[in-house]
Amino acid sequence: MVEGHTVRIGCGSAYADDDLELAMDMLERGDIDYLAMDSLAERTLGLAQLRRRLDPSSGFDERLPEIAERVLPLALDRGVKVIGNMGAANPEGAGEFVAKAMHLHHPGVRIAVIRGDDVLQFLKDEDPTIEETGGRASALDGEIVSANAYLGCESIVSALADGAQIVIGGRIADPSLFVGPLAYEFGWSVTDWPAMGRATCIAHLLECGVYVTGGNYADPPFTPDFSLDSPSFPLASVRPDGSARIEKLSATGGLMSSMTCKLQLGYEIHDPRAYLTPDVSADFSNVGLVEEGGGVIVSGATGNERPPRLKVLVGVRQGYIGEGQVSFAGPGALERAQLARATVRRKVDRLLDNGDISEVRYDLLGLDSIHGAATPSTAPSPYELHLRVAARASDAKVAAKVALAVEHLQLFGPAGTSGHRRLVRPVLAMYTTFVDRSRVSEAVQMLET
C-alpha cells in the first residue's frame, strides 16, 4: 500500500462462460494492478455441486484449466493479482489445481483459498424459512443439493495482507471481488460504511463486464450507432477518495458513456438508496457521472451499515425438462406449424392428464411465444416458424418421451419439417433464505507453489 496512489482494477470475467480472450486483452493492455473474475450466476453453483457429486475432485469453474494455463501466468508475469470466485462448489480443489499448475513455472506463488460459504449443514439443522414460498426449507419440492451464503470482502482483504497473489473463493459476492482489493490498497476499514459504499459503486459498474461497455445496450435506431465487434471488459482507475474513472481498452468496439454506466448502476439493485451486499447497504442516490476523454468519472456514492444477515442461495433439484424442436418454412408455414403443434399436443397432453408431467408449453417461435395471447392478430403470416415443446417431469424417461414426440413429426407430421432437435436436462430451481453472520465461519488457507 502506498498512500495517495491510484489503483487500477479490471474485470476479467462476469459469469461462468465468459470470454477469457477479453481477460487476456485486459492483462496485456490494461496496465492494471488487479484482475477480478466472477464465475458464478445464481444457478451456476448448484450445477457445480451436481458435478462434484459425480466427481469429488471437480465442482470448480470448468474454465479453470484454461485460466491456470493462460490467464494466471500472464497475470503473474505482469505483477497483477487475481481475485475470483472460480472455486464455485470446490474452492479447496480449485486452489490445489492452481497450485499444481503454477508449481513448475511460477514457484513461490502465494494462493489464498477462502472457505465458509457452504452452509448446507445450517439448512439441515435450522430448516429456515424460504423467501419465495414462506415455508420451511424442508417443505421444498425436490432434493436440496446446495446452500451457499454470499461472502463479503473481509477474507479477501486478509488474504492480500498476508501476501496472496491469487485469491480463490466459492460464493463470494460479485462486487466484493472488487471491494476487497480497493479496501486493502487504500487501508479502508471494512466498517467504514461510506468507503464501502463508494467501493461497491465502482464494483457494481465493473462486475457485469461488457454490460457497461455497450453490451445489451444497442437498440437501433434509438441508441447511438457503434460497433459490437471486439468488445472490451471495463476497468477503473480508483483514487483514495473513492472516486474513479471507468473506461474500456483502446481500439475496441462497444461504447463507454454516462448512459451505459447509468443503466448498469440500476441493474439488479432494487433500491438505489439501499443496495444490500455482504459489505454494506450502498447508497447510489447521489452518484454523479461525468464523461471525460473517453471515460466516465464516477463519484458521490456512500453507504450505511451492512445487513446483519447474509443471503443464501438454495439449489433444489426438481426433475427434468424434456424438449423437442422443429422448423417450418415457406408458403403455409403457419398452417403446418399449427397442425404440428396440435398433433403433438394430443400425444403429450395424455402425459399431463396422467400426472406423468407437471407442466408443458407449446410455443411457435416467431409468432406468439413471447407475448402469447397479446400478439396482434393482424400480424402478417410468417414465412418461417419454429415449434418448441417443453415439459417438466420427475422422471428423465418421461421427459425423453416428450422430446421424442416432437422428433416423430419428421415421420408422421406435416410436410416440410426440418431442424429437428431434442434434449433432456435436469431442472435446478433456486430459492432464497438468510443466515446470521455469526453462523458462517470463513477461513483463509494459504497455499504456496
C-alpha positions in Angstrom: 0.0 0.0 0.0 1.3 3.4 -1.0 -0.6 6.5 0.4 -2.2 8.7 -2.2 -1.7 6.3 -5.1 -4.2 5.3 -7.8 -5.3 1.7 -8.1 -6.3 0.2 -11.5 -8.6 -2.7 -11.3 -10.1 -4.6 -14.3 -12.8 -7.1 -14.9 -11.7 -10.4 -16.2 -15.0 -12.4 -16.2 -18.6 -11.7 -15.4 -20.0 -15.2 -15.5 -19.1 -18.9 -15.9 -18.9 -19.0 -19.7 -17.4 -15.5 -20.3 -14.8 -15.0 -22.9 -11.3 -15.4 -21.5 -9.8 -13.7 -24.5 -11.1 -10.4 -23.1 -9.3 -11.2 -19.8 -6.1 -11.8 -21.7 -6.6 -8.5 -23.5 -7.1 -6.7 -20.2 -3.9 -8.1 -18.8 -1.9 -7.3 -21.9 -3.1 -3.7 -22.4 -4.9 -2.6 -19.3 -1.9 -1.6 -17.1 -3.9 -2.9 -14.2 -2.9 -3.8 -10.6 -5.8 -6.3 -10.0 -8.0 -8.5 -12.2 -11.3 -9.6 -10.6 -13.0 -12.6 -12.1 -16.6 -13.5 -11.4 -17.5 -17.1 -12.4 -20.9 -17.5 -10.8 -24.5 -16.8 -11.6 -27.5 -17.9 -9.5 -27.7 -21.5 -10.9 -24.0 -22.0 -11.6 -23.1 -23.0 -8.1 -25.9 -25.6 -7.8 -24.8 -27.1 -11.1 -21.2 -27.2 -9.9 -22.4 -29.1 -6.8 -24.0 -31.6 -9.1 -20.7 -32.1 -11.0 -18.9 -32.5 -7.7 -21.3 -35.3 -6.7 -20.2 -37.2 -9.8 -16.5 -36.4 -9.3 -15.4 -35.1 -5.9 -12.3 -33.6 -7.5 -14.4 -31.3 -9.7 -17.0 -28.7 -8.9 -15.0 -25.6 -9.7 -15.1 -23.3 -12.8 -14.9 -25.5 -15.8 -12.6 -22.9 -17.4 -10.1 -23.3 -14.6 -7.6 -25.4 -16.7 -7.5 -22.6 -19.3 -7.4 -19.9 -16.6 -4.4 -21.7 -15.0 -2.7 -22.2 -18.3 -3.1 -18.8 -19.8 -4.6 -16.1 -17.6 -2.8 -16.7 -14.3 0.7 -17.0 -15.8 0.3 -13.7 -17.7 -1.1 -12.0 -14.6 1.9 -13.2 -12.6 4.3 -12.0 -15.3 2.7 -8.6 -15.3 2.6 -8.3 -11.5 -1.2 -8.4 -11.5 -3.1 -10.0 -8.6 -6.1 -12.1 -9.4 -9.2 -12.4 -7.2 -12.1 -14.7 -8.3 -14.9 -17.0 -7.1 -13.9 -19.6 -9.6 -13.7 -22.1 -6.7 -17.5 -22.5 -7.0 -18.5 -25.7 -5.2 -14.9 -26.7 -4.5 -12.6 -23.8 -3.5 -10.1 -26.2 -2.0 -9.9 -28.3 -5.1 -9.6 -25.2 -7.2 -6.7 -23.9 -5.1 -4.9 -27.2 -5.3 -5.4 -27.4 -9.0 -3.9 -23.9 -9.5 -1.0 -24.6 -7.1 0.0 -27.7 -9.1 -0.4 -25.8 -12.4 1.8 -22.9 -11.2 4.4 -25.1 -9.5 6.8 -25.7 -12.4 6.9 -22.3 -14.0 6.0 -19.9 -11.2 7.4 -21.2 -7.9 6.8 -19.3 -4.7 3.3 -18.0 -5.7 1.0 -17.5 -2.7 -2.5 -18.7 -3.4 -5.3 -17.9 -0.8 -8.3 -20.2 -0.7 -11.4 -18.8 1.0 -13.8 -21.3 2.6 -17.1 -21.0 4.5 -19.8 -20.2 2.1 -21.2 -23.7 2.0 -24.0 -23.6 4.7 -25.8 -26.8 3.7 -25.5 -28.1 7.2 -27.1 -24.9 8.6 -30.0 -25.5 6.3 -30.4 -29.1 7.5 -30.1 -28.1 11.2 -32.2 -25.0 11.3 -34.7 -25.5 8.5 -35.0 -21.8 7.8 -37.9 -20.0 6.1 -37.7 -19.8 2.3 -38.4 -16.3 1.0 -40.2 -17.3 -2.2 -42.6 -19.8 -0.6 -42.9 -18.6 3.0 -42.5 -22.2 4.1 -39.6 -24.1 5.6 -36.7 -25.4 3.5 -37.7 -29.0 4.3 -41.1 -28.4 2.6 -39.4 -27.6 -0.8 -40.4 -30.0 -3.6 -37.3 -31.9 -4.6 -33.8 -32.7 -3.4 -31.8 -29.8 -1.9 -28.3 -30.1 -3.4 -26.7 -26.8 -2.3 -26.9 -23.9 0.1 -24.3 -21.2 -0.2 -24.0 -17.9 1.6 -22.8 -14.8 -0.2 -19.5 -13.8 1.5 -18.1 -10.3 1.5 -14.7 -8.7 1.2 -13.1 -9.3 4.6 -11.3 -12.5 3.8 -10.0 -11.0 0.6 -8.5 -8.1 2.5 -7.0 -10.6 5.0 -5.5 -12.7 2.2 -4.0 -9.8 0.4 -2.5 -8.5 3.6 -0.9 -12.0 4.0 0.8 -11.6 0.6 -1.7 -13.6 -1.6 -1.1 -13.1 -5.3 -4.1 -15.2 -6.3 -7.3 -15.4 -4.2 -9.9 -18.1 -4.9 -13.2 -18.5 -3.2 -16.6 -20.0 -3.7 -19.8 -17.9 -3.4 -18.0 -14.5 -2.8 -20.5 -11.8 -3.8 -19.7 -10.3 -7.2 -19.0 -6.7 -6.0 -16.9 -8.0 -3.1 -14.3 -9.3 -5.6 -13.6 -5.7 -6.4 -14.3 -4.1 -3.0 -11.7 -6.3 -1.3 -8.6 -5.1 -3.2 -9.7 -1.5 -3.0 -10.2 -1.7 0.8 -6.8 -3.3 1.1 -4.9 -0.9 -1.1 -6.4 2.2 0.5 -6.4 0.9 4.0 -10.2 1.4 4.3 -11.8 -0.3 7.3 -14.4 -2.8 6.3 -16.7 -1.0 8.7 -16.2 2.4 7.1 -19.6 2.4 5.5 -19.2 5.4 3.3 -16.0 4.0 1.9 -17.5 0.6 1.4 -20.4 2.3 -0.4 -18.1 4.1 -2.8 -16.1 0.9 -3.5 -19.3 -1.0 -4.1 -20.5 1.6 -6.6 -17.3 1.1 -8.6 -17.6 -2.6 -8.2 -21.1 -2.7 -9.5 -20.0 -0.8 -12.6 -17.3 -3.4 -13.3 -18.8 -6.7 -12.1 -21.1 -7.3 -15.1 -18.3 -7.0 -17.6 -19.3 -5.8 -21.1 -22.7 -4.6 -19.8 -21.1 -1.2 -19.0 -19.1 -1.1 -22.2 -22.0 -1.3 -24.6 -23.3 -4.9 -24.2 -27.0 -5.2 -24.1 -27.3 -1.5 -24.9 -27.6 -1.3 -28.7 -31.2 -0.6 -29.6 -31.2 0.7 -33.1 -32.5 3.2 -34.1 -32.9 4.6 -30.6 -29.3 4.4 -29.4 -26.1 5.8 -30.9 -24.5 3.7 -33.7 -21.5 1.8 -32.5 -19.7 -1.4 -33.3 -20.3 -4.6 -31.3 -17.2 -6.2 -32.7 -14.1 -6.7 -30.5 -15.6 -5.8 -27.1 -13.7 -4.8 -24.0 -14.1 -5.5 -20.4 -14.2 -2.4 -18.2 -11.5 -1.2 -15.8 -11.4 1.6 -13.2 -8.7 3.9 -12.1 -9.6 4.5 -8.4 -8.4 7.4 -6.3 -8.0 7.3 -2.5 -11.2 9.4 -2.0 -13.2 6.6 -3.7 -13.9 8.4 -6.9 -12.9 6.6 -10.1 -12.6 6.8 -13.9 -14.4 3.9 -15.6 -13.0 3.1 -19.1 -12.6 0.4 -21.7 -9.5 -0.6 -23.6 -8.5 1.4 -26.6 -9.2 0.2 -30.2 -12.1 -1.9 -29.1 -15.8 -1.9 -30.0 -18.7 -1.1 -27.8 -19.4 2.1 -26.0 -18.4 3.8 -22.8 -20.7 6.6 -21.8 -22.6 8.0 -18.9 -25.7 6.3 -20.2 -24.2 2.8 -20.3 -23.0 3.5 -16.7 -26.4 4.7 -15.6 -28.1 1.6 -16.9 -25.6 -0.6 -15.1 -25.9 1.3 -11.9 -29.6 0.5 -11.9 -29.1 -3.2 -12.8 -30.3 -5.7 -10.1 -30.1 -3.3 -7.2 -33.8 -2.8 -6.3 -33.4 0.3 -4.2 -30.7 2.8 -5.2 -30.6 4.2 -1.7 -30.1 0.7 -0.1 -28.3 -1.7 -2.4 -27.7 -4.6 0.0 -24.5 -6.6 -0.2 -22.5 -8.6 2.3 -20.2 -5.5 2.8 -22.6 -2.5 3.0 -26.0 -1.1 2.4 -24.8 1.1 -0.5 -26.5 4.4 -1.4 -26.2 5.3 -5.1 -28.9 8.1 -4.9 -26.4 10.9 -5.3 -23.9 9.4 -7.7 -22.6 11.7 -10.3 -21.3 10.6 -13.7 -19.2 12.9 -16.0 -17.9 11.9 -19.4 -14.2 12.8 -19.7 -11.8 11.8 -22.5 -13.5 8.6 -23.5 -14.1 7.5 -19.9 -16.7 8.3 -17.2 -15.8 9.8 -13.8 -18.0 8.4 -11.0 -18.3 9.9 -7.6 -20.9 10.6 -4.8 -21.8 7.1 -3.6 -21.9 6.4 0.1 -23.1 3.7 2.4 -24.7 2.6 5.6 -24.2 -0.3 8.0 -24.2 -3.7 6.3 -27.1 -6.1 6.7 -27.0 -8.4 9.8 -27.7 -11.5 7.8 -26.2 -13.0 4.7 -28.2 -14.1 1.7 -28.2 -17.8 1.0 -28.9 -19.4 -2.4 -30.5 -22.8 -2.1 -30.3 -25.1 -5.1 -33.1 -27.8 -5.4 -33.2 -30.5 -8.0 -36.7 -30.6 -9.3 -36.9 -33.3 -12.0 -36.2 -32.9 -15.7 -37.2 -30.8 -18.8 -37.9 -32.8 -21.9 -37.7 -30.5 -25.0 -38.2 -31.0 -28.7 -38.0 -28.5 -31.5 -38.8 -28.5 -35.3 -38.8 -25.8 -38.0 -41.2 -25.0 -40.9 -40.6 -22.6 -43.8 -42.1 -21.4 -47.0 -45.8 -21.0 -48.1 -48.2 -22.4 -45.5 -45.5 -22.4 -42.8 -48.0 -21.1 -40.2 -50.7 -23.7 -41.0 -48.2 -26.6 -41.0 -46.7 -25.4 -37.7 -50.2 -25.1 -36.1 -51.0 -28.6 -37.3 -47.8 -30.0 -35.9 -48.5 -28.3 -32.6 -52.0 -29.8 -32.4 -50.6 -33.2 -33.3 -48.0 -33.2 -30.6 -50.4 -31.7 -28.1 -52.8 -34.7 -28.4 -50.0 -37.1 -27.5 -48.2 -35.1 -24.8 -51.4 -33.9 -23.1 -52.1 -37.5 -22.2 -48.9 -37.5 -20.1 -50.2 -34.3 -18.4 -53.6 -35.9 -17.7 -52.0 -39.0 -16.2 -49.8 -36.8 -13.9 -46.6 -38.0 -15.6 -45.6 -34.4 -16.4 -46.5 -31.4 -14.2 -46.5 -28.6 -16.9 -46.0 -28.2 -20.6 -45.5 -25.4 -23.1 -46.3 -25.4 -26.8 -44.6 -22.4 -28.4 -44.4 -21.2 -32.0 -41.2 -19.2 -32.0 -41.6 -16.3 -34.4 -45.3 -16.0 -33.8 -46.6 -15.9 -30.2 -44.0 -17.5 -27.9 -43.2 -14.2 -26.1 -46.4 -12.2 -26.0 -48.8 -15.1 -26.2 -52.4 -14.1 -26.4 -51.4 -10.4 -26.6 -49.8 -11.0 -30.0 -51.6 -8.8 -32.6 -54.0 -10.9 -34.7 -53.3 -8.6 -37.7 -49.6 -9.6 -37.8 -48.6 -10.9 -41.3 -48.3 -14.6 -41.8 -44.7 -15.5 -41.1 -42.5 -17.2 -43.8 -40.8 -19.4 -41.2 -41.6 -20.7 -37.8 -40.1 -22.9 -35.1 -42.2 -25.2 -32.9 -40.8 -25.8 -29.4 -42.5 -28.2 -26.9 -41.1 -28.4 -23.4 -42.5 -30.3 -20.4 -41.4 -30.8 -16.8 -41.3 -34.4 -15.4 -39.9 -36.0 -12.3 -38.6 -38.9 -14.4 -36.0 -38.5 -17.1 -37.5 -41.3 -19.2 -40.9 -39.5 -19.2 -39.1 -36.2 -20.2 -37.5 -38.1 -23.0 -40.9 -39.2 -24.3 -41.9 -35.5 -24.8 -38.8 -34.8 -26.7 -39.3 -37.9 -28.9 -42.9 -37.0 -29.6 -41.7 -33.9 -31.4 -39.0 -35.8 -33.3 -41.6 -38.2 -34.6 -43.1 -35.3 -36.6 -40.4 -35.8 -39.2 -42.0 -39.2 -39.9 -45.7 -38.6 -39.2 -46.3 -34.9 -39.3 -46.9 -32.1 -41.8 -44.8 -31.8 -44.9 -41.5 -29.9 -44.9 -40.3 -30.3 -41.4 -36.6 -29.6 -40.7 -34.2 -28.6 -38.0 -35.3 -31.3 -35.5 -33.6 -31.3 -32.2 -34.3 -32.9 -28.8 -32.8 -32.8 -25.3 -33.4 -33.8 -21.7 -31.9 -31.7 -18.9 -32.2 -31.6 -15.2 -34.1 -28.8 -13.5 -32.2 -26.9 -10.8 -34.5 -24.4 -9.1 -33.0 -21.6 -6.9 -34.5 -20.3 -3.7 -33.5 -17.7 -1.2 -33.1 -17.7 2.6 -30.9 -15.8 5.1 -28.4 -16.8 7.7 -27.0 -14.7 10.6 -23.4 -13.7 10.1 -22.4 -15.5 13.3 -23.4 -18.8 11.8 -20.9 -18.5 8.9 -17.3 -19.5 9.6 -15.0 -18.1 7.0 -11.4 -19.3 6.8 -8.4 -18.5 4.6 -6.0 -21.2 3.7 -2.7 -20.2 2.2 -1.0 -22.4 -0.4 2.4 -21.8 -1.9 3.8 -23.3 -5.1 
